[in-house]
């Protein structure tokens, strides 16, 4: 049996459990699993990341910084774009298939113990996300890695990843998303996310809405941990558009780092870079010691963030962007205006049910303005996808001109139509943007021949 098939069979087994969007607000079964596995959650230091937007990009930047310092790393992120092994990375690469399968086979009997105990207590068995998180901890302990970067799945307090105690707790920008599960205000959401701030840790936070910042500050004081906020103790001093990205000067919490090439687009990625630098300073020297600027530059020059304003094809240029909430759409649109000079942009949009489709569409219309001439509404293969026709109706209700709205239920048809429209000016300056959900972006990358992450 090939490893590929084995990864697929493990993935099928995982998918047979409660799905990713049905997370259980509990930690006891995770601690029980850690206990029976010999506490892999305590086998290495952890940098723990929560927030609404920017988590994965920031995680990849921090990982690059750790590796540039000669450390072996684990990185746990979600969701994946083309293959489940992307969620559990070792030294910047998805875990080898053979390791993924071997460790799953080793831990499966222990997970059955926990499942049986839960069943005896009339509780749902371990979910898909809980099992993957346990597998991540087990793989990193088996390596063993020097340090692991863990991205929260949802929230913080009861997220499965919170069985690990972060030596550094990183909070990226908080905005409204998953309001059905996390709360209706940024303050409520911040309470959930503040759950990763633990005694003995160090809080590094992006600039936040005032109510969210107050919650994080209160939690840091109550826990007795040092805290540093972007815009107060550190931040982006300057940035300029450069070939393939931007040159950023960061004022960190211990030093200043000039002309760091960040090969990603947009002010939000420069801010993610500042947060990552501060997190590295907190990790390596408790925020007291300047990092070697050359090592920082070397690290950031290698950073990629698949599915985040990623150019997947040229002539015409096709960009995929996984923005899936209004704030994500807004910052991506700003970056698009700044980094590209399209004569026209055709936008392919698909959204999932649990998202605020109306606000996402409103933000797309407002932020892209005259640049976006035509919209094609589509849907991914996810059972949670909003039907393309429903999205198009919503768009027309929001004032998108009917003549500018097209429906293609199949994503390959949507892409074909969008490319044809982008080329209709005959000026080679038309572009296509695929956005609205991670599932649409993941499928578009595969259709366009991009499989790496």
C-alpha positions, 0 to 999 in steps of 0.5 A, spaced: 500 500 500 503 506 497 504 512 502 499 516 498 493 511 499 495 511 506 494 518 507 488 518 503 485 512 508 487 516 514 484 522 512 477 518 510 478 516 517 478 523 520 473 525 515 468 520 518 468 524 525 465 530 527 467 535 521 471 541 522 466 546 523 463 542 529 468 543 534 467 541 541 468 547 546 472 542 551 479 540 553 478 535 558 478 529 552 485 533 549 488 533 556 486 525 557 489 524 550 495 527 552 496 523 558 495 517 555 500 519 550 505 521 555 504 528 554 507 530 547 504 537 549 510 538 554 515 535 549 517 542 546 516 550 547 510 552 543 509 559 540 501 559 540 497 564 535 490 566 535 486 572 531 481 573 526 486 574 520 493 573 518 494 567 523 497 562 517 501 568 514 504 570 521 505 563 523 509 561 516 514 568 518 515 566 525 517 559 523 522 562 517 525 566 523 526 560 527 529 556 522 534 561 520 536 561 527 538 554 526 532 551 530 528 545 527 521 547 527 514 544 527 508 548 524 501 546 525 496 550 521 489 550 518 485 549 514 489 545 508 489 547 501 491 541 497 493 535 502 491 534 509 499 533 511 500 541 510 497 542 516 503 539 520 509 541 517 516 539 519 522 544 518 517 548 513 515 542 509 509 538 510 510 532 514 512 526 510 506 521 508 510 515 511 511 519 518 504 521 518 501 514 517 506 511 522 504 516 528 497 515 526 497 508 527 501 508 533 496 513 536 490 510 534 489 505 540 490 511 545 485 515 541 480 509 542 481 509 549 479 516 549 473 515 545 470 509 549 471 513 555 467 519 552 462 514 549 461 511 556 460 518 559 455 520 553 459 525 550 461 525 542 467 522 540 474 526 538 472 530 533 476 531 526 480 537 528 481 534 535 484 528 532 489 532 527 491 536 533 493 530 537 496 527 531 500 534 530 503 534 538 505 526 537 509 528 530 512 534 533 514 530 539 516 524 535 521 528 531 523 531 536 522 538 534 526 544 537 520 549 537 513 548 535 508 554 532 501 552 533 495 556 530 489 556 533 483 552 530 477 557 533 477 562 538 482 560 544 480 558 551 477 551 549 480 550 542 484 543 541 491 546 541 490 550 548 493 543 551 499 546 549 502 552 553 505 558 549 512 561 551 509 566 547 502 568 545 501 571 539 494 575 537 493 577 530 488 582 528 481 581 531 475 582 527 468 579 527 468 572 524 465 566 527 460 570 531 455 564 532 460 561 536 465 566 538 460 572 540 457 578 536 463 583 538 470 584 538 470 584 545 467 577 546 471 574 541 477 577 544 475 573 551 475 567 547 482 568 544 485 571 550 485 564 553 491 562 550 495 567 554 498 563 560 502 564 566 510 564 564 508 566 557 509 573 553 503 576 549 505 579 543 499 583 540 497 586 533 494 593 533 486 591 535 480 595 536 480 598 543 475 593 546 479 587 544 485 590 546 483 592 553 481 584 554 488 582 552 491 587 556 487 585 562 488 578 561 496 579 561 496 583 567 491 578 571 496 572 568 502 576 570 505 576 563 509 581 559 505 584 553 507 588 547 502 591 542 503 593 535 502 601 535 505 602 542 511 598 543 513 596 536 510 596 529 512 598 521 516 604 521 516 604 513 514 600 507 515 601 500 513 596 494 518 592 491 519 587 486 515 581 488 513 584 495 515 590 499 521 592 503 519 593 510 523 597 516 520 594 523 521 597 529 521 591 534 521 591 541 528 590 542 531 592 536 530 596 529 530 592 522 531 596 516 529 594 509 527 587 510 524 584 504 517 581 505 515 577 498 508 578 500 503 584 498 499 589 502 500 593 508 497 587 512 503 583 511 508 588 513 504 588 519 504 581 520 511 581 519 512 586 525 508 581 529 512 576 527 519 579 529 516 581 536 514 574 537 521 572 535 524 577 540 520 575 545 522 567 544 529 568 543 531 574 549 524 575 552 524 581 548 530 584 551 535 582 546 536 585 539 536 579 533 541 579 528 538 583 522 541 579 517 538 573 520 531 576 520 532 579 512 535 572 510 528 569 514 523 573 511 526 573 504 524 565 504 517 566 506 511 564 502 503 564 504 500 560 499 493 562 497 494 569 500 494 574 494 498 569 490 499 569 483 498 562 480 498 564 473 500 570 468 497 572 461 492 574 464 494 574 471 490 570 476 490 571 483 487 567 488 486 570 495 483 566 501 479 572 504 473 569 507 470 575 512 469 582 511 476 585 514 480 580 510 476 582 503 478 589 505 485 589 506 486 584 500 483 589 496 487 595 498 493 590 497 491 589 490 490 596 488 497 597 491 501 592 488 498 590 481 496 595 475 490 592 472 486 595 467 480 591 469 479 585 474 474 580 473 472 577 480 470 569 481 467 569 488 464 563 492 462 563 500 461 558 505 454 558 509 457 560 516 460 566 513 457 573 512 456 573 505 452 579 505 458 583 508 463 580 504 460 582 497 458 589 500 466 589 502 468 587 495 464 592 491 466 597 496 473 596 496 475 594 489 470 599 486 471 601 479 477 596 478 472 590 478 468 590 472 465 583 472 463 578 477 462 571 476 459 567 482 460 560 483 461 554 489 466 550 491 465 542 492 464 543 500 457 541 502 457 548 506 458 552 500 452 557 498 449 556 491 452 560 486 445 563 484 443 565 491 450 569 491 448 572 485 441 574 487 444 577 493 449 581 489 444 584 485 440 586 491 446 589 493 446 593 487 451 589 483 449 591 476 445 585 473 449 585 466 456 585 470 453 578 474 455 571 471 453 565 474 457 558 473 456 553 478 462 549 476 469 552 478 472 550 472 467 554 468 467 560 472 475 560 471 474 559 463 469 565 463 473 569 467 479 568 463 475 570 457 472 576 460 479 579 463 482 578 456 477 582 452 480 588 452 486 586 448 491 590 452 494 584 456 492 588 463 486 584 465 486 580 471 482 575 475 481 574 482 478 568 485 476 569 493 471 569 498 473 562 501 478 558 502 475 552 499 474 555 493 481 558 493 484 551 494 480 548 488 482 553 484 489 552 485 489 545 484 485 546 477 490 551 475 496 546 477 498 549 484 499 543 489 505 546 493 504 549 500 
